């Protein structure tokens, strides 16, 4: 499922993860700083935070393994004219 993403490079920055997994950089930072949170494996190289891609995917799948349902759009077909109809 994520094989191509893992093969792309050995590590990913927090911005790569934000772009590809829609996890905000601030959320990743909050998880890193909270010792009680099961955060993804990471390390600091200078002023960058790097995540080993294979370890991140393993962590991500562990946290999403019970969420196998199809994604359903929340949008509605209602318009302003028929908003009060059920």
PDB file of N, CA, C and O in Angstrom:
ATOM      1  N   UNK A   1       0.823  -1.190   0.000  1.00  0.00           N
ATOM      2  CA  UNK A   1       0.000   0.000   0.000  1.00  0.00           C
ATOM      3  C   UNK A   1       0.875   1.265   0.000  1.00  0.00           C
ATOM      4  O   UNK A   1       0.609   2.209  -0.744  1.00  0.00           O
ATOM      5  N   UNK A   2       1.909   1.274   0.832  1.00  0.00           N
ATOM      6  CA  UNK A   2       2.802   2.430   0.924  1.00  0.00           C
ATOM      7  C   UNK A   2       4.208   2.108   0.429  1.00  0.00           C
ATOM      8  O   UNK A   2       5.151   2.838   0.734  1.00  0.00           O
ATOM      9  N   UNK A   3       4.359   1.037  -0.324  1.00  0.00           N
ATOM     10  CA  UNK A   3       5.686   0.598  -0.763  1.00  0.00           C
ATOM     11  C   UNK A   3       6.410   1.671  -1.572  1.00  0.00           C
ATOM     12  O   UNK A   3       7.600   1.907  -1.368  1.00  0.00           O
ATOM     13  N   UNK A   4       5.697   2.319  -2.488  1.00  0.00           N
ATOM     14  CA  UNK A   4       6.322   3.360  -3.306  1.00  0.00           C
ATOM     15  C   UNK A   4       6.776   4.537  -2.458  1.00  0.00           C
ATOM     16  O   UNK A   4       7.833   5.117  -2.709  1.00  0.00           O
ATOM     17  N   UNK A   5       5.979   4.891  -1.453  1.00  0.00           N
ATOM     18  CA  UNK A   5       6.330   6.006  -0.569  1.00  0.00           C
ATOM     19  C   UNK A   5       7.589   5.665   0.223  1.00  0.00           C
ATOM     20  O   UNK A   5       8.459   6.515   0.411  1.00  0.00           O
ATOM     21  N   UNK A   6       7.684   4.415   0.687  1.00  0.00           N
ATOM     22  CA  UNK A   6       8.847   3.984   1.460  1.00  0.00           C
ATOM     23  C   UNK A   6      10.098   3.977   0.579  1.00  0.00           C
ATOM     24  O   UNK A   6      11.171   4.381   1.028  1.00  0.00           O
ATOM     25  N   UNK A   7       9.969   3.519  -0.674  1.00  0.00           N
ATOM     26  CA  UNK A   7      11.118   3.420  -1.576  1.00  0.00           C
ATOM     27  C   UNK A   7      11.620   4.775  -2.071  1.00  0.00           C
ATOM     28  O   UNK A   7      12.749   4.886  -2.549  1.00  0.00           O
ATOM     29  N   UNK A   8      10.792   5.788  -1.957  1.00  0.00           N
ATOM     30  CA  UNK A   8      11.144   7.115  -2.469  1.00  0.00           C
ATOM     31  C   UNK A   8      12.443   7.623  -1.839  1.00  0.00           C
ATOM     32  O   UNK A   8      13.355   8.043  -2.552  1.00  0.00           O
ATOM     33  N   UNK A   9      12.529   7.586  -0.523  1.00  0.00           N
ATOM     34  CA  UNK A   9      13.727   7.995   0.221  1.00  0.00           C
ATOM     35  C   UNK A   9      13.751   7.195   1.511  1.00  0.00           C
ATOM     36  O   UNK A   9      12.781   6.510   1.836  1.00  0.00           O
ATOM     37  N   UNK A  10      14.851   7.274   2.247  1.00  0.00           N
ATOM     38  CA  UNK A  10      14.954   6.539   3.510  1.00  0.00           C
ATOM     39  C   UNK A  10      14.202   7.255   4.622  1.00  0.00           C
ATOM     40  O   UNK A  10      13.620   6.606   5.491  1.00  0.00           O
ATOM     41  N   UNK A  11      14.207   8.586   4.607  1.00  0.00           N
ATOM     42  CA  UNK A  11      13.551   9.354   5.655  1.00  0.00           C
ATOM     43  C   UNK A  11      12.563  10.346   5.049  1.00  0.00           C
ATOM     44  O   UNK A  11      12.602  10.652   3.857  1.00  0.00           O
ATOM     45  N   UNK A  12      11.677  10.837   5.913  1.00  0.00           N
ATOM     46  CA  UNK A  12      10.699  11.840   5.501  1.00  0.00           C
ATOM     47  C   UNK A  12      10.734  12.982   6.514  1.00  0.00           C
ATOM     48  O   UNK A  12      10.950  12.757   7.705  1.00  0.00           O
ATOM     49  N   UNK A  13      10.523  14.191   6.040  1.00  0.00           N
ATOM     50  CA  UNK A  13      10.422  15.331   6.948  1.00  0.00           C
ATOM     51  C   UNK A  13       8.983  15.439   7.428  1.00  0.00           C
ATOM     52  O   UNK A  13       8.087  14.779   6.902  1.00  0.00           O
ATOM     53  N   UNK A  14       8.778  16.281   8.433  1.00  0.00           N
ATOM     54  CA  UNK A  14       7.414  16.479   8.916  1.00  0.00           C
ATOM     55  C   UNK A  14       6.534  17.112   7.834  1.00  0.00           C
ATOM     56  O   UNK A  14       5.322  16.898   7.815  1.00  0.00           O
ATOM     57  N   UNK A  15       7.140  17.885   6.941  1.00  0.00           N
ATOM     58  CA  UNK A  15       6.370  18.483   5.843  1.00  0.00           C
ATOM     59  C   UNK A  15       5.956  17.420   4.814  1.00  0.00           C
ATOM     60  O   UNK A  15       4.869  17.508   4.242  1.00  0.00           O
ATOM     61  N   UNK A  16       6.811  16.420   4.575  1.00  0.00           N
ATOM     62  CA  UNK A  16       6.436  15.308   3.687  1.00  0.00           C
ATOM     63  C   UNK A  16       5.237  14.568   4.259  1.00  0.00           C
ATOM     64  O   UNK A  16       4.302  14.230   3.533  1.00  0.00           O
ATOM     65  N   UNK A  17       5.267  14.319   5.560  1.00  0.00           N
ATOM     66  CA  UNK A  17       4.177  13.585   6.207  1.00  0.00           C
ATOM     67  C   UNK A  17       2.899  14.411   6.188  1.00  0.00           C
ATOM     68  O   UNK A  17       1.811  13.873   5.983  1.00  0.00           O
ATOM     69  N   UNK A  18       3.027  15.710   6.401  1.00  0.00           N
ATOM     70  CA  UNK A  18       1.851  16.571   6.340  1.00  0.00           C
ATOM     71  C   UNK A  18       1.222  16.521   4.951  1.00  0.00           C
ATOM     72  O   UNK A  18       0.001  16.440   4.821  1.00  0.00           O
ATOM     73  N   UNK A  19       2.049  16.569   3.923  1.00  0.00           N
ATOM     74  CA  UNK A  19       1.546  16.566   2.541  1.00  0.00           C
ATOM     75  C   UNK A  19       0.933  15.212   2.167  1.00  0.00           C
ATOM     76  O   UNK A  19      -0.127  15.165   1.543  1.00  0.00           O
ATOM     77  N   UNK A  20       1.589  14.118   2.544  1.00  0.00           N
ATOM     78  CA  UNK A  20       1.173  12.799   2.080  1.00  0.00           C
ATOM     79  C   UNK A  20       0.151  12.108   2.990  1.00  0.00           C
ATOM     80  O   UNK A  20      -0.629  11.281   2.517  1.00  0.00           O
ATOM     81  N   UNK A  21       0.144  12.433   4.279  1.00  0.00           N
ATOM     82  CA  UNK A  21      -0.759  11.762   5.218  1.00  0.00           C
ATOM     83  C   UNK A  21      -1.766  12.716   5.864  1.00  0.00           C
ATOM     84  O   UNK A  21      -2.596  12.283   6.663  1.00  0.00           O
ATOM     85  N   UNK A  22      -1.704  13.994   5.531  1.00  0.00           N
ATOM     86  CA  UNK A  22      -2.587  15.021   6.072  1.00  0.00           C
ATOM     87  C   UNK A  22      -2.542  15.069   7.606  1.00  0.00           C
ATOM     88  O   UNK A  22      -3.569  15.283   8.250  1.00  0.00           O
ATOM     89  N   UNK A  23      -1.364  14.873   8.182  1.00  0.00           N
ATOM     90  CA  UNK A  23      -1.160  15.047   9.618  1.00  0.00           C
ATOM     91  C   UNK A  23      -0.398  16.357   9.777  1.00  0.00           C
ATOM     92  O   UNK A  23       0.751  16.455   9.346  1.00  0.00           O
ATOM     93  N   UNK A  24      -1.018  17.367  10.390  1.00  0.00           N
ATOM     94  CA  UNK A  24      -0.370  18.675  10.485  1.00  0.00           C
ATOM     95  C   UNK A  24       0.973  18.623  11.226  1.00  0.00           C
ATOM     96  O   UNK A  24       1.170  17.806  12.126  1.00  0.00           O
ATOM     97  N   UNK A  25       1.883  19.505  10.831  1.00  0.00           N
ATOM     98  CA  UNK A  25       3.201  19.587  11.446  1.00  0.00           C
ATOM     99  C   UNK A  25       3.069  19.841  12.948  1.00  0.00           C
ATOM    100  O   UNK A  25       3.810  19.266  13.745  1.00  0.00           O
ATOM    101  N   UNK A  26       2.128  20.699  13.331  1.00  0.00           N
ATOM    102  CA  UNK A  26       1.945  21.003  14.755  1.00  0.00           C
ATOM    103  C   UNK A  26       1.485  19.778  15.539  1.00  0.00           C
ATOM    104  O   UNK A  26       1.864  19.613  16.699  1.00  0.00           O
ATOM    105  N   UNK A  27       0.685  18.928  14.932  1.00  0.00           N
ATOM    106  CA  UNK A  27       0.260  17.699  15.600  1.00  0.00           C
ATOM    107  C   UNK A  27       1.444  16.765  15.781  1.00  0.00           C
ATOM    108  O   UNK A  27       1.605  16.168  16.845  1.00  0.00           O
ATOM    109  N   UNK A  28       2.270  16.631  14.757  1.00  0.00           N
ATOM    110  CA  UNK A  28       3.475  15.810  14.882  1.00  0.00           C
ATOM    111  C   UNK A  28       4.375  16.341  15.995  1.00  0.00           C
ATOM    112  O   UNK A  28       4.936  15.567  16.770  1.00  0.00           O
ATOM    113  N   UNK A  29       4.510  17.658  16.070  1.00  0.00           N
ATOM    114  CA  UNK A  29       5.335  18.271  17.108  1.00  0.00           C
ATOM    115  C   UNK A  29       4.755  17.984  18.490  1.00  0.00           C
ATOM    116  O   UNK A  29       5.487  17.645  19.419  1.00  0.00           O
ATOM    117  N   UNK A  30       3.440  18.123  18.619  1.00  0.00           N
ATOM    118  CA  UNK A  30       2.791  17.861  19.902  1.00  0.00           C
ATOM    119  C   UNK A  30       3.004  16.408  20.323  1.00  0.00           C
ATOM    120  O   UNK A  30       3.273  16.139  21.494  1.00  0.00           O
ATOM    121  N   UNK A  31       2.888  15.475  19.387  1.00  0.00           N
ATOM    122  CA  UNK A  31       3.114  14.061  19.698  1.00  0.00           C
ATOM    123  C   UNK A  31       4.561  13.821  20.109  1.00  0.00           C
ATOM    124  O   UNK A  31       4.821  13.053  21.036  1.00  0.00           O
ATOM    125  N   UNK A  32       5.511  14.472  19.428  1.00  0.00           N
ATOM    126  CA  UNK A  32       6.932  14.292  19.767  1.00  0.00           C
ATOM    127  C   UNK A  32       7.237  14.775  21.172  1.00  0.00           C
ATOM    128  O   UNK A  32       8.004  14.139  21.894  1.00  0.00           O
ATOM    129  N   UNK A  33       6.646  15.889  21.566  1.00  0.00           N
ATOM    130  CA  UNK A  33       6.962  16.507  22.849  1.00  0.00           C
ATOM    131  C   UNK A  33       6.235  15.868  24.032  1.00  0.00           C
ATOM    132  O   UNK A  33       6.666  16.033  25.173  1.00  0.00           O
ATOM    133  N   UNK A  34       5.148  15.147  23.786  1.00  0.00           N
ATOM    134  CA  UNK A  34       4.382  14.516  24.857  1.00  0.00           C
ATOM    135  C   UNK A  34       4.913  13.105  25.077  1.00  0.00           C
ATOM    136  O   UNK A  34       4.739  12.230  24.230  1.00  0.00           O
ATOM    137  N   UNK A  35       5.557  12.892  26.209  1.00  0.00           N
ATOM    138  CA  UNK A  35       6.176  11.588  26.470  1.00  0.00           C
ATOM    139  C   UNK A  35       5.147  10.476  26.666  1.00  0.00           C
ATOM    140  O   UNK A  35       5.487   9.302  26.526  1.00  0.00           O
ATOM    141  N   UNK A  36       3.901  10.815  26.987  1.00  0.00           N
ATOM    142  CA  UNK A  36       2.860   9.810  27.199  1.00  0.00           C
ATOM    143  C   UNK A  36       2.173   9.386  25.905  1.00  0.00           C
ATOM    144  O   UNK A  36       1.396   8.432  25.902  1.00  0.00           O
ATOM    145  N   UNK A  37       2.448  10.079  24.819  1.00  0.00           N
ATOM    146  CA  UNK A  37       1.835   9.768  23.526  1.00  0.00           C
ATOM    147  C   UNK A  37       2.726   8.797  22.756  1.00  0.00           C
ATOM    148  O   UNK A  37       3.952   8.906  22.773  1.00  0.00           O
ATOM    149  N   UNK A  38       2.086   7.852  22.085  1.00  0.00           N
ATOM    150  CA  UNK A  38       2.815   6.920  21.230  1.00  0.00           C
ATOM    151  C   UNK A  38       3.088   7.623  19.902  1.00  0.00           C
ATOM    152  O   UNK A  38       2.307   7.513  18.957  1.00  0.00           O
ATOM    153  N   UNK A  39       4.197   8.341  19.845  1.00  0.00           N
ATOM    154  CA  UNK A  39       4.517   9.093  18.632  1.00  0.00           C
ATOM    155  C   UNK A  39       5.353   8.244  17.688  1.00  0.00           C
ATOM    156  O   UNK A  39       5.993   7.285  18.119  1.00  0.00           O
ATOM    157  N   UNK A  40       5.354   8.587  16.400  1.00  0.00           N
ATOM    158  CA  UNK A  40       6.183   7.838  15.450  1.00  0.00           C
ATOM    159  C   UNK A  40       7.669   8.045  15.740  1.00  0.00           C
ATOM    160  O   UNK A  40       8.071   9.075  16.282  1.00  0.00           O
ATOM    161  N   UNK A  41       8.478   7.052  15.370  1.00  0.00           N
ATOM    162  CA  UNK A  41       9.925   7.149  15.562  1.00  0.00           C
ATOM    163  C   UNK A  41      10.467   8.332  14.763  1.00  0.00           C
ATOM    164  O   UNK A  41      10.099   8.539  13.607  1.00  0.00           O
ATOM    165  N   UNK A  42      11.341   9.095  15.396  1.00  0.00           N
ATOM    166  CA  UNK A  42      11.905  10.271  14.738  1.00  0.00           C
ATOM    167  C   UNK A  42      13.286  10.546  15.307  1.00  0.00           C
ATOM    168  O   UNK A  42      13.660  10.010  16.350  1.00  0.00           O
ATOM    169  N   UNK A  43      14.035  11.384  14.611  1.00  0.00           N
ATOM    170  CA  UNK A  43      15.314  11.857  15.131  1.00  0.00           C
ATOM    171  C   UNK A  43      15.588  13.239  14.561  1.00  0.00           C
ATOM    172  O   UNK A  43      15.038  13.632  13.532  1.00  0.00           O
ATOM    173  N   UNK A  44      16.443  13.955  15.252  1.00  0.00           N
ATOM    174  CA  UNK A  44      16.777  15.319  14.840  1.00  0.00           C
ATOM    175  C   UNK A  44      18.134  15.309  14.143  1.00  0.00           C
ATOM    176  O   UNK A  44      19.095  14.706  14.621  1.00  0.00           O
ATOM    177  N   UNK A  45      18.186  15.988  13.008  1.00  0.00           N
ATOM    178  CA  UNK A  45      19.436  16.168  12.283  1.00  0.00           C
ATOM    179  C   UNK A  45      19.580  17.664  12.033  1.00  0.00           C
ATOM    180  O   UNK A  45      18.974  18.209  11.110  1.00  0.00           O
ATOM    181  N   UNK A  46      20.380  18.318  12.854  1.00  0.00           N
ATOM    182  CA  UNK A  46      20.482  19.774  12.777  1.00  0.00           C
ATOM    183  C   UNK A  46      19.182  20.394  13.239  1.00  0.00           C
ATOM    184  O   UNK A  46      18.747  20.168  14.368  1.00  0.00           O
ATOM    185  N   UNK A  47      18.560  21.174  12.373  1.00  0.00           N
ATOM    186  CA  UNK A  47      17.289  21.789  12.737  1.00  0.00           C
ATOM    187  C   UNK A  47      16.097  21.087  12.083  1.00  0.00           C
ATOM    188  O   UNK A  47      14.986  21.616  12.091  1.00  0.00           O
ATOM    189  N   UNK A  48      16.322  19.904  11.522  1.00  0.00           N
ATOM    190  CA  UNK A  48      15.244  19.148  10.876  1.00  0.00           C
ATOM    191  C   UNK A  48      14.868  17.934  11.712  1.00  0.00           C
ATOM    192  O   UNK A  48      15.718  17.311  12.349  1.00  0.00           O
ATOM    193  N   UNK A  49      13.588  17.612  11.699  1.00  0.00           N
ATOM    194  CA  UNK A  49      13.098  16.377  12.305  1.00  0.00           C
ATOM    195  C   UNK A  49      12.876  15.401  11.161  1.00  0.00           C
ATOM    196  O   UNK A  49      12.178  15.718  10.198  1.00  0.00           O
ATOM    197  N   UNK A  50      13.464  14.223  11.262  1.00  0.00           N
ATOM    198  CA  UNK A  50      13.326  13.208  10.219  1.00  0.00           C
ATOM    199  C   UNK A  50      12.658  11.964  10.788  1.00  0.00           C
ATOM    200  O   UNK A  50      12.897  11.572  11.930  1.00  0.00           O
ATOM    201  N   UNK A  51      11.825  11.363   9.969  1.00  0.00           N
ATOM    202  CA  UNK A  51      11.116  10.137  10.330  1.00  0.00           C
ATOM    203  C   UNK A  51      11.550   9.039   9.369  1.00  0.00           C
ATOM    204  O   UNK A  51      11.433   9.220   8.157  1.00  0.00           O
ATOM    205  N   UNK A  52      12.047   7.907   9.861  1.00  0.00           N
ATOM    206  CA  UNK A  52      12.316   6.784   8.958  1.00  0.00           C
ATOM    207  C   UNK A  52      10.999   6.362   8.307  1.00  0.00           C
ATOM    208  O   UNK A  52      10.026   6.072   9.002  1.00  0.00           O
ATOM    209  N   UNK A  53      10.970   6.328   6.998  1.00  0.00           N
ATOM    210  CA  UNK A  53       9.709   6.082   6.286  1.00  0.00           C
ATOM    211  C   UNK A  53       9.081   4.733   6.623  1.00  0.00           C
ATOM    212  O   UNK A  53       7.873   4.663   6.850  1.00  0.00           O
ATOM    213  N   UNK A  54       9.868   3.667   6.660  1.00  0.00           N
ATOM    214  CA  UNK A  54       9.305   2.343   6.960  1.00  0.00           C
ATOM    215  C   UNK A  54       8.730   2.309   8.365  1.00  0.00           C
ATOM    216  O   UNK A  54       7.660   1.740   8.580  1.00  0.00           O
ATOM    217  N   UNK A  55       9.424   2.908   9.324  1.00  0.00           N
ATOM    218  CA  UNK A  55       8.938   2.934  10.703  1.00  0.00           C
ATOM    219  C   UNK A  55       7.680   3.785  10.823  1.00  0.00           C
ATOM    220  O   UNK A  55       6.775   3.449  11.587  1.00  0.00           O
ATOM    221  N   UNK A  56       7.616   4.896  10.068  1.00  0.00           N
ATOM    222  CA  UNK A  56       6.422   5.734  10.127  1.00  0.00           C
ATOM    223  C   UNK A  56       5.209   4.993   9.572  1.00  0.00           C
ATOM    224  O   UNK A  56       4.129   5.045  10.160  1.00  0.00           O
ATOM    225  N   UNK A  57       5.381   4.306   8.445  1.00  0.00           N
ATOM    226  CA  UNK A  57       4.259   3.560   7.863  1.00  0.00           C
ATOM    227  C   UNK A  57       3.795   2.465   8.820  1.00  0.00           C
ATOM    228  O   UNK A  57       2.594   2.248   8.974  1.00  0.00           O
ATOM    229  N   UNK A  58       4.729   1.778   9.460  1.00  0.00           N
ATOM    230  CA  UNK A  58       4.368   0.749  10.434  1.00  0.00           C
ATOM    231  C   UNK A  58       3.564   1.363  11.578  1.00  0.00           C
ATOM    232  O   UNK A  58       2.547   0.802  11.986  1.00  0.00           O
ATOM    233  N   UNK A  59       4.006   2.505  12.098  1.00  0.00           N
ATOM    234  CA  UNK A  59       3.290   3.197  13.169  1.00  0.00           C
ATOM    235  C   UNK A  59       1.905   3.636  12.683  1.00  0.00           C
ATOM    236  O   UNK A  59       0.913   3.471  13.393  1.00  0.00           O
ATOM    237  N   UNK A  60       1.845   4.196  11.471  1.00  0.00           N
ATOM    238  CA  UNK A  60       0.583   4.685  10.920  1.00  0.00           C
ATOM    239  C   UNK A  60      -0.423   3.547  10.762  1.00  0.00           C
ATOM    240  O   UNK A  60      -1.589   3.700  11.126  1.00  0.00           O
ATOM    241  N   UNK A  61       0.012   2.419  10.229  1.00  0.00           N
ATOM    242  CA  UNK A  61      -0.890   1.285  10.040  1.00  0.00           C
ATOM    243  C   UNK A  61      -1.351   0.708  11.373  1.00  0.00           C
ATOM    244  O   UNK A  61      -2.486   0.245  11.489  1.00  0.00           O
ATOM    245  N   UNK A  62      -0.485   0.731  12.371  1.00  0.00           N
ATOM    246  CA  UNK A  62      -0.864   0.238  13.695  1.00  0.00           C
ATOM    247  C   UNK A  62      -1.991   1.088  14.276  1.00  0.00           C
ATOM    248  O   UNK A  62      -2.853   0.573  14.989  1.00  0.00           O
ATOM    249  N   UNK A  63      -1.988   2.380  13.975  1.00  0.00           N
ATOM    250  CA  UNK A  63      -2.994   3.278  14.529  1.00  0.00           C
ATOM    251  C   UNK A  63      -4.246   3.372  13.663  1.00  0.00           C
ATOM    252  O   UNK A  63      -5.237   3.970  14.082  1.00  0.00           O
ATOM    253  N   UNK A  64      -4.220   2.797  12.474  1.00  0.00           N
ATOM    254  CA  UNK A  64      -5.400   2.847  11.613  1.00  0.00           C
ATOM    255  C   UNK A  64      -5.938   1.462  11.294  1.00  0.00           C
ATOM    256  O   UNK A  64      -6.820   1.330  10.445  1.00  0.00           O
ATOM    257  N   UNK A  65      -5.429   0.427  11.952  1.00  0.00           N
ATOM    258  CA  UNK A  65      -5.800  -0.940  11.576  1.00  0.00           C
ATOM    259  C   UNK A  65      -7.267  -1.260  11.801  1.00  0.00           C
ATOM    260  O   UNK A  65      -7.796  -2.146  11.130  1.00  0.00           O
ATOM    261  N   UNK A  66      -7.949  -0.579  12.715  1.00  0.00           N
ATOM    262  CA  UNK A  66      -9.355  -0.854  12.980  1.00  0.00           C
ATOM    263  C   UNK A  66     -10.281   0.059  12.189  1.00  0.00           C
ATOM    264  O   UNK A  66     -11.494   0.035  12.396  1.00  0.00           O
ATOM    265  N   UNK A  67      -9.738   0.846  11.307  1.00  0.00           N
ATOM    266  CA  UNK A  67     -10.530   1.814  10.553  1.00  0.00           C
ATOM    267  C   UNK A  67     -10.572   1.410   9.083  1.00  0.00           C
ATOM    268  O   UNK A  67     -10.009   2.104   8.237  1.00  0.00           O
ATOM    269  N   UNK A  68     -11.234   0.294   8.771  1.00  0.00           N
ATOM    270  CA  UNK A  68     -11.253  -0.243   7.411  1.00  0.00           C
ATOM    271  C   UNK A  68     -12.469   0.193   6.605  1.00  0.00           C
ATOM    272  O   UNK A  68     -12.619  -0.224   5.456  1.00  0.00           O
ATOM    273  N   UNK A  69     -13.333   1.012   7.168  1.00  0.00           N
ATOM    274  CA  UNK A  69     -14.544   1.425   6.465  1.00  0.00           C
ATOM    275  C   UNK A  69     -14.210   2.322   5.281  1.00  0.00           C
ATOM    276  O   UNK A  69     -13.171   2.982   5.258  1.00  0.00           O
ATOM    277  N   UNK A  70     -15.094   2.337   4.311  1.00  0.00           N
ATOM    278  CA  UNK A  70     -14.933   3.201   3.153  1.00  0.00           C
ATOM    279  C   UNK A  70     -15.101   4.656   3.575  1.00  0.00           C
ATOM    280  O   UNK A  70     -15.879   4.958   4.480  1.00  0.00           O
ATOM    281  N   UNK A  71     -14.391   5.533   2.935  1.00  0.00           N
ATOM    282  CA  UNK A  71     -14.524   6.957   3.204  1.00  0.00           C
ATOM    283  C   UNK A  71     -15.753   7.454   2.460  1.00  0.00           C
ATOM    284  O   UNK A  71     -15.877   7.280   1.248  1.00  0.00           O
ATOM    285  N   UNK A  72     -16.655   8.072   3.201  1.00  0.00           N
ATOM    286  CA  UNK A  72     -17.897   8.574   2.621  1.00  0.00           C
ATOM    287  C   UNK A  72     -17.877  10.088   2.685  1.00  0.00           C
ATOM    288  O   UNK A  72     -17.671  10.649   3.761  1.00  0.00           O
ATOM    289  N   UNK A  73     -18.087  10.770   1.562  1.00  0.00           N
ATOM    290  CA  UNK A  73     -18.102  12.229   1.603  1.00  0.00           C
ATOM    291  C   UNK A  73     -19.257  12.736   2.453  1.00  0.00           C
ATOM    292  O   UNK A  73     -20.348  12.167   2.436  1.00  0.00           O
ATOM    293  N   UNK A  74     -19.013  13.799   3.188  1.00  0.00           N
ATOM    294  CA  UNK A  74     -20.027  14.336   4.091  1.00  0.00           C
ATOM    295  C   UNK A  74     -20.921  15.340   3.369  1.00  0.00           C
ATOM    296  O   UNK A  74     -21.927  15.777   3.928  1.00  0.00           O
ATOM    297  N   UNK A  75     -20.585  15.700   2.184  1.00  0.00           N
ATOM    298  CA  UNK A  75     -21.347  16.690   1.437  1.00  0.00           C
ATOM    299  C   UNK A  75     -22.817  16.320   1.308  1.00  0.00           C
ATOM    300  O   UNK A  75     -23.195  15.155   1.441  1.00  0.00           O
ATOM    301  N   UNK A  76     -23.613  17.299   1.055  1.00  0.00           N
ATOM    302  CA  UNK A  76     -25.055  17.112   0.969  1.00  0.00           C
ATOM    303  C   UNK A  76     -25.561  17.616  -0.371  1.00  0.00           C
ATOM    304  O   UNK A  76     -24.933  18.456  -1.015  1.00  0.00           O
ATOM    305  N   UNK A  77     -26.707  17.086  -0.779  1.00  0.00           N
ATOM    306  CA  UNK A  77     -27.322  17.539  -2.028  1.00  0.00           C
ATOM    307  C   UNK A  77     -28.318  18.658  -1.786  1.00  0.00           C
ATOM    308  O   UNK A  77     -28.972  19.125  -2.719  1.00  0.00           O
ATOM    309  N   UNK A  78     -28.436  19.086  -0.552  1.00  0.00           N
ATOM    310  CA  UNK A  78     -29.396  20.139  -0.253  1.00  0.00           C
ATOM    311  C   UNK A  78     -28.907  21.482  -0.787  1.00  0.00           C
ATOM    312  O   UNK A  78     -27.712  21.773  -0.839  1.00  0.00           O
ATOM    313  N   UNK A  79     -29.879  22.268  -1.175  1.00  0.00           N
ATOM    314  CA  UNK A  79     -29.582  23.621  -1.633  1.00  0.00           C
ATOM    315  C   UNK A  79     -30.254  24.592  -0.680  1.00  0.00           C
ATOM    316  O   UNK A  79     -30.975  24.183   0.230  1.00  0.00           O
ATOM    317  N   UNK A  80     -30.022  25.845  -0.887  1.00  0.00           N
ATOM    318  CA  UNK A  80     -30.648  26.851  -0.029  1.00  0.00           C
ATOM    319  C   UNK A  80     -32.171  26.789  -0.143  1.00  0.00           C
ATOM    320  O   UNK A  80     -32.873  27.080   0.825  1.00  0.00           O
ATOM    321  N   UNK A  81     -32.689  26.414  -1.309  1.00  0.00           N
ATOM    322  CA  UNK A  81     -34.128  26.370  -1.517  1.00  0.00           C
ATOM    323  C   UNK A  81     -34.775  25.213  -0.747  1.00  0.00           C
ATOM    324  O   UNK A  81     -35.901  25.367  -0.274  1.00  0.00           O
ATOM    325  N   UNK A  82     -34.110  24.067  -0.603  1.00  0.00           N
ATOM    326  CA  UNK A  82     -34.740  22.929   0.060  1.00  0.00           C
ATOM    327  C   UNK A  82     -34.057  22.560   1.380  1.00  0.00           C
ATOM    328  O   UNK A  82     -34.119  21.401   1.790  1.00  0.00           O
ATOM    329  N   UNK A  83     -33.426  23.486   2.038  1.00  0.00           N
ATOM    330  CA  UNK A  83     -32.665  23.198   3.246  1.00  0.00           C
ATOM    331  C   UNK A  83     -33.558  22.711   4.388  1.00  0.00           C
ATOM    332  O   UNK A  83     -33.097  21.936   5.226  1.00  0.00           O
ATOM    333  N   UNK A  84     -34.814  23.139   4.446  1.00  0.00           N
ATOM    334  CA  UNK A  84     -35.681  22.741   5.563  1.00  0.00           C
ATOM    335  C   UNK A  84     -36.353  21.372   5.323  1.00  0.00           C
ATOM    336  O   UNK A  84     -36.955  20.815   6.240  1.00  0.00           O
ATOM    337  N   UNK A  85     -36.255  20.843   4.123  1.00  0.00           N
ATOM    338  CA  UNK A  85     -36.834  19.532   3.837  1.00  0.00           C
ATOM    339  C   UNK A  85     -35.947  18.432   4.417  1.00  0.00           C
ATOM    340  O   UNK A  85     -34.731  18.593   4.526  1.00  0.00           O
ATOM    341  N   UNK A  86     -36.561  17.330   4.781  1.00  0.00           N
ATOM    342  CA  UNK A  86     -35.792  16.198   5.321  1.00  0.00           C
ATOM    343  C   UNK A  86     -35.759  15.059   4.365  1.00  0.00           C
ATOM    344  O   UNK A  86     -35.156  14.026   4.656  1.00  0.00           O
TER     345      UNK A  86
END
